[in-house]
Amino acid sequence: MQHAHEEGRLPAEATIAELEDLAAQAQLTHVPVSPYIEDPDSFEDGTPIATASNPYPTEDTLLISFAGDLMAHNELWKHTDDYDKMYDDVREMLTASDLSLANMETPVDAKKPYSTYPSFNVHPDYADAAVRAGFNLFSLSNNHTNDKGLEGIQETEAYFSDLAERTKEGLRPVHYSGLKDGKEASFSYAYFDYKGWKILFLAVTEILNSGDSKDYINFIKQDTASRKKFTEYASKLREDNPCDLFILSVHCGEPEYILTIAKEQLNFYHDLLENGVDVVWANHPHVARDWEVIVNKDSQPAKMIFYSQGNTISGQRRSPSFDFPTLVREYTGDSFITNVRFLRDEKGIRIVSVHPVLITTYITRDRSFVIKRLTDDFIQELKDEGRDKWAKYLVSRRKLMKNIKGKLIWQ
């Protein structure tokens, strides 16, 4: 299916007037989309960012943080057993959101030792740290899901099933999708209430590193016929499970480390939006890509596509190329956690704020890999500590990442 859209790319340094003009076109009282900004406290129009106090205190809203891949390279665990500190700089932001999404790109199997690429594995203490950081909605369907075979899949399922049971009465219940009971089982999905909102969450992968135990994973082939069949399945799933938001995680079959978006993938995602999905949250490239907000026929920003948020934490940039920050592999160390606020009223459900927060994987002097918000304050801290190479490098990286932007698309 061909898609004709009118696109409005948001410049990295959009003026307040330009943003207000976009808001007026969408008939909103607040700026609907913010490009990357360096001020961590407010939008360019002065309203609070999505992680601050709710700018809609009398409205029915839901705040969701969309992160990227949680990897398990040995750099992340061989120098420490304090996995909580990886998340210290983003914990407040993640826990401020109602739902925070991450792709757990490793089995969680306590019966096997920790292992790194190409066959990942971690223990519950590693995953527990992500939960304590605020992540409470997990995709478990990706090309590393079956790194440890059927036992690894079953142990991962047991871990998350127990986690969901233990947290179901708490303030931040954990939900997940991606694993099946076997060949005859249909795709697994999460269908739950949160603050009066009905959420449908499905995670699938188009790529596996091997065919072993694929019948236990939400796996779809990448060919046209398979995608058409899956799109029909998604439409029926939405029909059978009435909800306020249908979020779909797609571990895409595109090549890794490519910043551009294949036309076939773009068309596939738009087909999914036209068939009941509200948010397509794609992963696998390990680099961040542009994202889209789709405006419906009533001129309301209503749906989103994340073509990739990149690595939230990984060891792929283990030796930063300080003198060559433009290399493609350097993008594996920078990504976004994008905070999206959805509002529900008599007009339906629409997007009222989008705020991408730029983060980086920083390597401390003791070789700990931690997530840091890539701000002026952090760069100044590095200069004060005498880490001038890191400071100069991250200034360059930040400029490059500002080229990754959001687009408003009118249907």
Secondary structure as UniProt FT lines:
FT   STRAND          6..9
FT   TURN            12..13
FT   HELIX           16..25
FT   TURN            26..27
FT   TURN            44..45
FT   TURN            50..51
FT   TURN            57..58
FT   STRAND          60..70
FT   HELIX           74..76
FT   HELIX           83..87
FT   TURN            88..90
FT   HELIX           91..96
FT   STRAND          99..104
FT   TURN            110..111
FT   TURN            117..118
FT   STRAND          121..122
FT   HELIX           124..133
FT   STRAND          137..139
FT   TURN            143..148
FT   HELIX           149..167
FT   TURN            168..169
FT   STRAND          175..177
FT   TURN            183..184
FT   STRAND          189..194
FT   TURN            195..196
FT   STRAND          197..205
FT   TURN            212..213
FT   HELIX           214..216
FT   HELIX           224..240
FT   STRAND          245..251
FT   TURN            256..257
FT   HELIX           263..273
FT   TURN            274..276
FT   STRAND          279..283
FT   STRAND          291..295
FT   TURN            297..298
FT   STRAND          301..306
FT   STRAND          311..313
FT   TURN            316..317
FT   TURN            322..323
FT   TURN            325..326
FT   HELIX           328..333
FT   STRAND          334..345
FT   TURN            346..347
FT   STRAND          348..363
FT   TURN            365..366
FT   STRAND          369..373
FT   HELIX           376..384
FT   TURN            385..386
FT   HELIX           388..401
FT   TURN            402..403
FT   STRAND          406..410
//
